[in-house]
Amino acid sequence: MLPGPTNVPERVTRAMVTPSINHRSDDFVDLYEECVDNTKKIFETDGDAVCLSASGTGAVECSVVNLVKKDDKVIIPVNGEFSSRLAQQIEWAGGQAIKIETEPGINATFDQVKEAFDNNKDVKAFYCVWNETSTGTMINYLDRIKDLTSRNDSYYVLDGVSIVGGEELHMDKWGIDIHTPFTPALPVLYAYREAMRIMLEEGMENRIQRHRICSDALYSGLSAIGLSPFADENSRSTVVIALNYLDGLEDKIFRDTLSQKFRILVAGGFGNLKGKVFRVGCMGEVHRYHVMRCISGIASTLAMMGYDTDAQAGLKVAEEKLKPLDSL
């Protein structure tokens, strides 16, 4: 249940051992074109799509070094580890990062973003980390940003590394821009193609609803056993559930016990949140089994460490929240 790397479907793993081909051959053209076509379907765009054989951070950095030049003004909300890193990348590229800083767990409001645009008429781009996995927060006003970037045709760049496929993304409708180069890594492209086939077979609407239902069950079930979500209710992510540690609960002992006794992996906190929160991923193929087993394992671990928890209460409320999965 880590919030990345997520569980990899067996079909994707098998695709990675496909024999290599000449990346200048017609076979590669067919492979790459299918990857591009499916990427455009998932991102809902008629624009150009480029498939990078790099990490998500590599793709984000690629956009920075291609768009941001010396003294360019770039507006960016900052409320966690990854948005802080992105702001730093912008500054390393010579840009002037206009940071809208908020406390971890709370997103900048749309009005704060609008104020930044009002005060910087010559802004070159707006960057944002859609889903800040370090704090379990998600920005909910992406569809309104184009009204601001369209004022002077500034770029709108979205880091959706951890959430695309788990929440709605309407790239053209929302006016999002992206520009990147690539080098082909064939096993990754084969795996990428297979992963997209799985997503499209499920249907994007069904997939997004599954993530929302499962995250609701996790938030509700884990709250029922005595834990509290870290992120502000209006800022909570549907793919990363960040939870406050109970008083006296030791991070390493808790996560090690959960892993060793119940074979469930969760992530700790970043930076100032290290030892204060842990993070549960609600990503990829997550379904009823994963949610119920996760709640049960966490409740049992807490009980083993001397905390009074009601596992049955958590499982009962989660099961109720999961019922809509039957209609997907």
C-alpha positions as CSV (number, residue, x, y, z in Angstrom):
1,M,0.0,0.0,0.0
2,L,2.9,2.4,-0.7
3,P,2.0,5.7,-2.4
4,G,4.4,4.8,-5.1
5,P,5.9,2.7,-6.5
6,T,2.5,1.1,-6.9
7,N,1.8,-2.6,-7.4
8,V,2.6,-3.6,-11.0
9,P,0.0,-5.8,-12.8
10,E,1.5,-9.1,-14.0
11,R,0.6,-8.2,-17.6
12,V,2.9,-5.2,-17.3
13,T,5.7,-7.2,-15.8
14,R,5.5,-9.8,-18.5
15,A,5.5,-7.0,-21.2
16,M,8.9,-5.8,-19.9
17,V,10.6,-9.1,-20.9
18,T,9.5,-8.8,-24.6
19,P,12.5,-9.3,-26.8
20,S,14.2,-6.1,-27.9
21,I,13.7,-4.7,-31.4
22,N,15.4,-2.1,-33.6
23,H,14.2,1.3,-32.4
24,R,14.5,2.5,-36.0
25,S,12.3,-0.3,-37.4
26,D,8.6,-0.3,-38.5
27,D,7.9,-2.5,-35.4
28,F,9.1,0.3,-33.2
29,V,7.1,2.8,-35.0
30,D,3.9,0.7,-34.4
31,L,4.8,0.3,-30.7
32,Y,5.5,4.0,-30.2
33,E,2.5,5.2,-32.2
34,E,0.2,3.0,-30.0
35,C,1.8,4.4,-26.9
36,V,1.3,8.0,-28.2
37,D,-2.3,7.3,-29.2
38,N,-3.3,5.8,-25.9
39,T,-1.5,8.5,-24.0
40,K,-3.6,11.1,-25.8
41,K,-6.8,9.2,-24.9
42,I,-5.9,8.9,-21.2
43,F,-4.8,12.6,-21.0
44,E,-7.7,13.7,-23.2
45,T,-5.7,15.7,-25.6
46,D,-5.4,16.2,-29.4
47,G,-2.0,17.8,-28.9
48,D,1.4,16.2,-29.3
49,A,2.3,13.5,-26.8
50,V,5.9,12.4,-26.2
51,C,6.7,9.3,-24.2
52,L,9.8,9.7,-22.0
53,S,11.8,6.8,-20.8
54,A,12.6,8.6,-17.6
55,S,11.3,8.9,-14.0
56,G,8.4,11.2,-13.3
57,T,11.0,13.7,-11.8
58,G,12.9,13.5,-15.1
59,A,9.8,14.4,-17.1
60,V,9.1,17.4,-14.8
61,E,12.7,18.6,-15.0
62,C,12.6,18.2,-18.7
63,S,9.7,20.7,-18.9
64,V,11.5,23.1,-16.7
65,V,14.8,23.2,-18.6
66,N,12.9,23.5,-21.9
67,L,10.5,26.3,-20.8
68,V,12.1,28.3,-18.1
69,K,14.9,30.7,-18.9
70,K,16.9,33.3,-16.9
71,D,14.6,35.7,-14.9
72,D,11.4,34.1,-16.2
73,K,8.6,34.5,-13.6
74,V,7.0,31.2,-12.6
75,I,4.1,30.9,-10.2
76,I,4.0,27.7,-8.1
77,P,2.0,26.6,-5.0
78,V,4.3,25.1,-2.5
79,N,3.0,22.9,0.4
80,G,5.2,19.8,0.6
81,E,8.4,18.0,-0.4
82,F,7.7,17.6,-4.1
83,S,6.4,21.1,-4.8
84,S,9.4,22.4,-2.9
85,R,11.7,20.4,-5.2
86,L,9.9,21.7,-8.3
87,A,10.3,25.3,-7.1
88,Q,14.0,24.6,-6.6
89,Q,14.4,23.2,-10.1
90,I,12.8,26.4,-11.5
91,E,15.3,28.5,-9.6
92,W,18.2,26.3,-10.7
93,A,17.1,26.9,-14.3
94,G,17.4,30.6,-13.7
95,G,13.8,31.3,-13.2
96,Q,12.2,33.5,-10.5
97,A,9.9,31.1,-8.5
98,I,6.9,33.0,-7.2
99,K,6.0,30.6,-4.4
100,I,2.5,30.5,-2.9
101,E,3.5,28.8,0.3
102,T,1.0,27.2,2.7
103,E,1.3,24.8,5.6
104,P,1.7,21.1,4.8
105,G,-1.7,19.5,4.5
106,I,-3.4,22.7,3.2
107,N,-3.5,23.8,-0.4
108,A,-3.2,27.3,-1.7
109,T,-6.6,28.6,-2.6
110,F,-7.6,29.6,-6.1
111,D,-7.9,33.2,-4.9
112,Q,-4.3,33.1,-3.7
113,V,-3.2,31.9,-7.2
114,K,-5.3,34.6,-8.8
115,E,-3.6,37.2,-6.6
116,A,-0.2,36.0,-7.7
117,F,-1.2,36.4,-11.3
118,D,-2.7,39.9,-10.6
119,N,0.6,41.0,-9.1
120,N,2.8,39.5,-11.9
121,K,1.4,40.5,-15.3
122,D,4.5,39.2,-17.1
123,V,4.5,35.7,-15.6
124,K,6.0,33.0,-18.0
125,A,4.3,29.9,-16.6
126,F,2.2,28.4,-13.8
127,Y,3.5,25.1,-12.4
128,C,1.8,22.9,-9.8
129,V,2.1,19.5,-8.2
130,W,-1.4,18.2,-8.6
131,N,-1.1,15.5,-6.0
132,E,1.5,16.2,-3.2
133,T,2.2,12.7,-2.1
134,S,4.4,13.9,0.8
135,T,1.3,15.3,2.6
136,G,-1.6,13.6,0.9
137,T,-3.1,16.7,-0.6
138,M,-4.6,17.3,-4.0
139,I,-5.4,20.5,-5.9
140,N,-9.1,20.7,-6.8
141,Y,-9.3,23.8,-9.0
142,L,-7.2,22.8,-12.0
143,D,-10.1,23.5,-14.4
144,R,-10.0,27.2,-13.4
145,I,-6.3,27.9,-14.0
146,K,-6.7,28.5,-17.7
147,D,-8.7,31.6,-17.0
148,L,-5.5,33.0,-15.5
149,T,-2.9,31.7,-17.9
150,S,-4.9,32.8,-20.9
151,R,-4.5,36.5,-19.9
152,N,-1.0,36.6,-21.4
153,D,-0.7,33.1,-23.0
154,S,1.5,31.9,-20.2
155,Y,2.3,28.2,-19.9
156,Y,0.3,25.9,-17.7
157,V,2.4,22.9,-16.5
158,L,1.0,20.1,-14.3
159,D,3.0,17.5,-12.4
160,G,0.5,14.6,-12.4
161,V,3.0,11.9,-11.9
162,S,1.3,10.2,-9.0
163,I,-2.4,10.7,-9.9
164,V,-3.0,10.4,-13.6
165,G,-5.4,7.5,-14.0
166,G,-6.7,7.9,-10.5
167,E,-8.5,11.2,-11.0
168,E,-10.1,13.1,-13.8
169,L,-7.7,14.7,-16.3
170,H,-9.0,16.8,-19.2
171,M,-5.8,18.2,-20.6
172,D,-7.2,20.2,-23.6
173,K,-10.4,21.3,-21.8
174,W,-8.3,22.6,-18.9
175,G,-5.8,24.3,-21.1
176,I,-2.7,22.4,-19.9
177,D,0.6,22.6,-21.9
178,I,3.6,20.2,-22.0
179,H,6.8,20.0,-24.1
180,T,9.4,17.2,-23.7
181,P,12.1,15.1,-25.7
182,F,12.9,11.4,-25.1
183,T,15.2,8.5,-25.7
184,P,13.5,5.1,-26.3
185,A,13.9,2.4,-23.7
186,L,12.0,-0.5,-25.3
187,P,11.1,-2.6,-22.2
188,V,9.6,0.5,-20.6
189,L,7.6,1.3,-23.7
190,Y,6.3,-2.3,-23.9
191,A,5.3,-2.1,-20.2
192,Y,3.8,1.4,-20.7
193,R,1.7,0.2,-23.6
194,E,0.4,-2.8,-21.6
195,A,-0.4,-0.6,-18.6
196,M,-2.4,1.8,-20.8
197,R,-4.3,-1.1,-22.4
198,I,-5.3,-2.2,-18.9
199,M,-6.5,1.3,-18.0
200,L,-8.5,1.7,-21.2
201,E,-10.0,-1.8,-20.9
202,E,-11.3,-0.9,-17.4
203,G,-12.5,2.4,-18.7
204,M,-11.2,5.7,-17.3
205,E,-14.5,6.7,-15.6
206,N,-14.7,3.3,-13.8
207,R,-11.0,3.5,-12.9
208,I,-11.4,7.0,-11.4
209,Q,-14.5,6.0,-9.5
210,R,-12.7,2.9,-8.1
211,H,-9.9,5.1,-6.7
212,R,-12.4,7.5,-5.2
213,I,-14.5,4.7,-3.6
214,C,-11.4,2.9,-2.2
215,S,-9.9,6.1,-0.8
216,D,-13.2,7.1,0.9
217,A,-13.2,3.6,2.5
218,L,-9.6,4.0,3.7
219,Y,-10.2,7.4,5.1
220,S,-13.4,6.3,6.8
221,G,-12.2,2.9,8.0
222,L,-8.8,4.2,9.4
223,S,-10.6,7.0,11.1
224,A,-13.0,4.5,12.7
225,I,-10.1,2.7,14.3
226,G,-8.8,5.9,15.9
227,L,-6.5,7.5,13.4
228,S,-6.9,11.0,12.0
229,P,-6.1,12.2,8.5
230,F,-3.3,14.8,8.3
231,A,-4.5,16.8,5.3
232,D,-7.3,19.4,5.6
233,E,-10.6,17.9,4.5
234,N,-10.9,20.2,1.5
235,S,-7.3,19.4,0.4
236,R,-7.3,15.6,0.7
237,S,-5.9,13.4,-2.0
238,T,-7.9,10.5,-3.4
239,V,-4.7,8.4,-4.1
240,V,-2.6,9.1,-1.0
241,I,-4.0,8.9,2.5
242,A,-1.8,10.7,5.0
243,L,-2.5,9.9,8.6
244,N,-1.2,11.4,11.9
245,Y,0.6,9.1,14.2
246,L,-1.0,8.4,17.6
247,D,0.8,9.9,20.6
248,G,3.9,7.8,21.4
249,L,3.7,5.7,18.3
250,E,7.2,5.1,16.9
251,D,7.4,5.4,13.1
252,K,10.0,2.7,12.4
253,I,8.6,0.1,14.8
254,F,5.1,0.6,13.5
255,R,6.0,0.3,9.8
256,D,8.4,-2.5,10.4
257,T,5.8,-4.5,12.3
258,L,3.2,-3.9,9.7
259,S,5.6,-5.1,7.0
260,Q,7.0,-8.1,8.8
261,K,3.9,-9.4,10.5
262,F,1.3,-8.5,7.8
263,R,3.3,-7.9,4.6
264,I,1.8,-4.5,4.2
265,L,4.1,-1.6,3.2
266,V,3.2,2.0,3.9
267,A,5.4,5.1,3.6
268,G,6.7,7.5,6.3
269,G,6.7,11.2,6.3
270,F,9.1,13.6,4.5
271,G,11.2,16.4,6.0
272,N,9.5,18.0,9.0
273,L,6.7,15.4,8.9
274,K,9.1,12.5,9.4
275,G,7.9,10.5,12.4
276,K,4.7,12.5,12.6
277,V,2.7,11.0,9.7
278,F,2.5,7.8,7.6
279,R,1.1,7.6,4.1
280,V,-1.1,4.9,2.5
281,G,-1.2,4.6,-1.2
282,C,-4.6,4.1,-3.0
283,M,-3.1,3.5,-6.5
284,G,-3.0,1.3,-9.5
285,E,-5.0,-2.0,-9.0
286,V,-6.1,-1.2,-5.5
287,H,-9.5,-2.8,-4.8
288,R,-11.7,-4.2,-2.0
289,Y,-9.1,-6.8,-0.9
290,H,-6.3,-4.3,-0.5
291,V,-8.5,-1.8,1.4
292,M,-9.8,-4.4,3.9
293,R,-6.5,-6.1,4.4
294,C,-4.8,-2.7,5.0
295,I,-7.3,-1.6,7.6
296,S,-7.1,-5.0,9.3
297,G,-3.3,-5.0,9.3
298,I,-3.0,-1.5,10.6
299,A,-5.5,-2.1,13.4
300,S,-3.8,-5.4,14.4
301,T,-0.4,-3.7,14.4
302,L,-1.7,-0.9,16.7
303,A,-3.2,-3.5,19.0
304,M,0.1,-5.3,19.2
305,M,1.8,-2.1,20.2
306,G,-0.6,-1.5,23.0
307,Y,-3.1,0.8,21.5
308,D,-6.9,0.3,21.9
309,T,-8.4,0.0,18.5
310,D,-11.7,-1.3,17.2
311,A,-10.8,-3.2,14.0
312,Q,-14.3,-4.4,13.4
313,A,-15.7,-0.9,13.5
314,G,-13.1,0.1,10.8
315,L,-13.8,-2.9,8.6
316,K,-17.6,-2.4,8.9
317,V,-17.6,1.2,7.8
318,A,-15.1,0.4,5.1
319,E,-17.2,-2.4,3.7
320,E,-20.2,-0.1,3.6
321,K,-18.2,2.5,1.7
322,L,-16.9,-0.1,-0.8
323,K,-20.4,-1.3,-1.9
324,P,-20.5,1.0,-4.9
325,L,-17.6,-1.1,-6.4
326,D,-20.2,-3.8,-7.2
327,S,-21.8,-1.6,-9.8
328,L,-18.6,-0.7,-11.6
